[in-house]
């Protein structure tokens, strides 16, 4: 039985899926955070809080990496960690640094840092000739406006160091660009207390369907587990409204997409990682959106498990321990699995979500949740403000997406005022 150190985590689905994967692989974990209340305030699932499964709950300033590494070196003789990992983008490089310091298996820290910074990713992929959008980088409003004029509108504005689609938006002219820049300038510190980079990424607006390629890289060899499709809504924002695994692609397109993802992973120098590479299938061919050196979020790993039996959260843990892992598919009875998310129609205080009786009774529904009455909804501008989700499976390829979307469409969001928002 291996002892894993989990350095921070998300507070969404992965905060439950990763502990489950660790436990079902026959291992145990200790959890390290700078702010335990961050997790206690955001209990992700019904039932027992996943952190109650930890051997130890440790508190230390995880944003001070040099001090943290010294602290872990002192803890190692006492607690005996066999691996270090994280599921949170903001701490993936920290976990890699900690594994290196303790002499444990792990991804190359420099490669993880490159992948977690969107500006450095873009530069590395361009140098390697991996297809992506035309782009520019700037730190000032005037620099952004000059770059935008050179690239030509419409464009996509992105922070280089945030996640879940936060502050990513399409801009169609100078006024929208200035508004996007001002919003980023007014958000100098992320939700984990880390100072943000002033660099802003401008990208050509890519058109076409979006997919993600789920991979495992070990010993310099990347194995493609499959391709997931994505539904995007909320213009000018890019909010993920659902996913289906496997994506309904023709063999030629799937081969192009997977080759592009593997080339991106190699260009970044990533190894010893579960990867989640997002790609747009444009009229000119696949173009890389971003490369994430971690298992996919938004319950994509659960879709994959329900179709193939492969638990990528567990593989993430096994890689951190230097263990052999099994990517052999099994017959689960499901040919496709999909999740659809409920977006808030507007901001306000939730009174109820009607229509859940159908979810309880439909045998195709394998998981669902909605926010409780009294929840204050945020704007539908990122993946952080969902009001709920529905997950379904189907014994027919490509059929799960429409079923999940139908289930979400049948829900009725009511607010605490007399006005109803549908």
N, C-alpha and C positions, 0 to 999 in steps of 0.2 A: 504493500500500500504506500503510494507516494504522498508526500505532504507538499501541497501547492500554496504559494503566497499569491493571493489575488489582490493586486494594487488597484483600488478603486474599481468602479463598474458603472454601467448605466443604471438608471432607476426604472427602466422599462422592462420589456419581456426578457432581454438577455440576463438581467439580474436574477431571474429565476431559472432560465434555461441553462446557463453555465454551471451554477451549483448542481443542478440535476445531472448534467453531463459528467461533472467531476465525480459525483457520488456513484452513478451507474457504471463508471469505468473502474470502480473499486478504490477510489482515492479519497483523500480528505483535504480540507483547505483552511487556511487562516486568512482573515480579511483585514486589509490595512487601508485606512482612510484618514483624511485630515478633518472630516466633519461627519460623524456618525449620524447626526440629526438629518443630514441631507437625504439619507436613505430611509430613516424612520418616518420622515414626513411624506415619503412617496412610495408607500407600500404597493408593489406592482401587481400582486395577485391576491385572490381570496385565500384564506387559510393561513398556515404558518408562514411567517416572514422568512425568506430564503437565507438571511444572514444568521438565523438561529441554528443553521446547520454548520456554521464555522466552528472549528476547534478553538480559535482565539479571535477576538475582535481587538485590533491594535489601532492606536491613534498616534499619528505623527504628521508633520507638515510635508505632505507629498509633493508640494510645489517647489520645495527647496531640494533639488536633486543631489547636490554634493553632500548635504547634511543627511539626507535620507540614505544614501549609499553607505555612509559611515555607520549610521544607526543599524542598518540591516546586517552589516558585517559583524556588529556586536551581538545582534540577536541570533545569527546563524548557528553558533555553537550550542545555544540553548534550545532553539526550536527546530533546527535541522530541516530547512526547506530543501526540497528536491527539484523545485521548478518555480518560476515566477511568470505571471501573466496578468493581463488586464483585458477588459472588453470595452473600455472607454477610449476613444480616439485621443483624448487629451493626455492619457497616461500610457499609451502603447510604447512610446520611446523610453519613458521612465522604466517600464517593466523590462525592456530589452537591456537598458543600462544596468539595472539591478541584477539580471541574470548573468551578464558579463562580469560584473564585479564579484559575484559569488561563485563564479566558475561553473555555472549551470547552463543547460541547453537554452538556446534562444536565437532570435533573429539578429542579424547585424544591426546594431543601433543606428548607424549612419543611414542605412537603407530605410529603416522605419521612419526616421526623422524626415528623410526626403519625401517619402510617400505621404506623410501626414501634413506636409506643407504644400498647398496647392500651387504656389508659385514655383517651388523647387521641382515639383512633379512635372509641371509644364516644361520647364527648361530642360530637364533630363530627357523627357520623351521627345522633344523637338531635336535634341542633339542626337538621339538614337534613331531618328527617322520614323518613330511610331506615330501614326496619324492621329491628329487632334484638331481642335479649332484654331484659327488664327487668334492671337492673343497679345495683350500688352500688360505691363505692370506699371503702377504709379502710386505715389504716396500723398499727393496733393490734389486739390480740386482742379487746379489749372493743368497739372500734368495729366489727369484723367481726361479732361476735355480735349486736350491736344491729341492724346492717344485715340480717343473715340472718333475724332474727325478723320484721323488717318485710317482707322479700321473701317468706319462706316456703320451707321445704325441700320437695323436694330442690333443691340448688343446685350450681353449678360454680364451683370456686375456680381462679383463674388468676393467675400472675405477669404483670405488664404488660410485661416486657422479656426473656422467654426464648422459645425456639423449639423445634420438633420435639415439641411436646406435653409438654415437661418440667414436672413438678409440676402439670399440669392434671388435676384429678380431681373426681369427683362426691362431694358430702357429703350425708348424710341426717339430720344432727343436730349439736348442739353439740360432742359428743366428736370426731366426724370432722373438724369444722371446726377445732378446736384442734390436732388432729394435723397437718392440712394447713398451718396457719399456722406451726407449729413447724418443719416441714420447710423451708418457704420462709425462715424466719428463720435457719436453720442453713446457708443457701446464699447468703451475702451478695455473692459475687463469681462472675461467670460463667466459662465455660471459656476466655475470651479475656482474663481479668484485669481486666475492667471491673466497677466497683462497681455493684451492682444497686439499683434503686428499691425503697423500702420499701412502696410502694403495692401493694395486693392488690385484684384485681377479683373481685367476686361476680356471678354471672349466673344468671338463670332457666335451668333445665334445658330445653333445646329437644329435642323429639322429632321423629323422621322421618328419611328418608334424607339423607345429606350429599353434596354435589357441590362442584366448584370450577369457576369460570368463568375461562378463559384468554383474556387480552386483550392488545392493543397500543394504547397511547394516544400520539398524536403530533399536534401542532398543535391541541390541544384536542378532538380527535375520537378516540373509542374504537372499535376494531374487535374484535368477538368472534371469536376463532379457534375456540372450541368449548367444550363442557362435559364435564368428567371426573367419573365417579362414584367414591365412596370406600367402602371397607369398614372398619368400626371395631369393635374388640374390646377385651377386657381390663378390664371394669368392676371397680372404680370409675374406672379410667384410660381414656383415649381414644387408643388406639394404632391407627394406620393399618395395616391388614393387606393392603391391596391397592387398585388403581385400574384402571378401564377407560375407554378413550377410543374413540369418544364415548360419553357416558352414554346409556342407553336411556330417554329421556324422551319423553312425548308433546309435540307441538308447542306446545300451550298452556302447559304447565308450563315448557318450555324458554324460551319467550318471557318468562314472568314472572321466571324465574331470571336471565336475562341482563339484563333491564331493571333488576333490583335491583342487580346487580353494577356496571353502568355508572353508576347513580345514586350508589353508594358511592364510586366512583372520582372522580366529579365533586365530591361533597361534601368529599372530602379535598383537592381541588385538585391531584390528581396529573396530570402530563403528562410526555411523553417517557419512558415506562416500559413495559416488559412487566409485566403484572399477573396475579396469581393470587389470586382472591377466593373464599373458602370460604363456603358457604351451606348452611343446613339447610332442607329443604322440609318445613315443619311443617303440621299440619292447618289453621292459620290463614294459610298462605302462606309464601313464602320469607323467611328471616331471616338477616342477615349474621352470620357467625361471626368472620371477620377478613379484612383486605385486605393483601396482600403486594405491595409495589412491586418485584417481581423475578420472573424465571421460576420456575415451579413446581419443587419438589424431588421426591425419591422417583422419579426417572426419568419423571415425567409428560411432560416435554418430549420424551423419546425415544418414548413412546407416540404422541404427536401427530405426530412426524416420520415414524414408520413407517406411519401411516394417511394423512396428508395431504401429506407431503413438506416441510412447513413446519418449519424448525429455529428454535425460539424462542430458543435460546441464541445462535445467530448473529444473530438480530434484536436481541437485547439488546446485542450488540457494535456492530451497525450504528447503533442509536440513539445510542450513546455517541459515535460518530464523526460524527453528523449526516448519515448517509447515507440514501438511499432504500432501502426494504426491500420485499420481495415476499411477500405473503401469499396468493398464488395457489395453490390446491390442485392437486396432480398425482395421477394414478392410480398408486398404489403396489401395487395388488393386494390390499391389506389393508382390510377393512371395519371391523375392530375390533382393538384391541391392549390387552393387560392385563398387569399385574404383580401377583404375590402374594408376600408376605414371610413368611419363616420366623421365628416368634417363639420365644424360649427357653422351654421348659416350666418351667424353674427356673434358679436360679443354680448355677454349678459350672464345672468344667473339661471342655471338650469332648473326647471321645475320637474320634468320627467322626459323619458324617451319611451314613446308608445310603440307597440308592435313587436315587443320581445317574445310574446307568446309563441309566435311562429318559429322563432329561433329555438325555443325549448323543445318543440315537437318535431322538427325536421331532422330525419336521421342523417342527412348529408352534412349537417352542421356539427363540427367536431370541437369547436371552441368559439366563444363569443363573450363580449363584455360591453357594458356602457357605463358612462360616468353616473354617479348618484345625484339625486336632487340636492341642490345647494352648491354644486360645482360651478365655479365662475369660469366661463369659457373665454379663451383668448381668440385672437383673429386667426383665420385660416390662411396663414402666411408661411408656415413651416410644418414639419412633421411632428412638432412638439405639442400640438394642440388638438389632437384627435379626441372625439367624444366617445369612441368605441370602435369595435371591430367585429367582423364575422369571418370565421375560417370554415371552409367546406372542402370535402374531398369528392372525387368522382371516379368511377371505374372506366370512364371514357377519356382519352387524351384530349386536352384542350377545352374540356367542358366545364371545369370548375370555376373559371373566371366569371362567366355569365351568371352562374348560380349565386356566387358570392355577391356580385353587384346587385342582383335582384333582391337579395335579402337586405342589403343596406338601404336600397331604395324604398323598401317597405317600412323603414323606421321613421317615426315622426318626432322631431325635436320640439319640445315645448319649453318656453321660458317662464320665469316667475312673474312676469307682468301679464296683463290681460292680452297683450299682443302675442300671437303664436307665430313662430318662424318655422316654415317647412323647408 
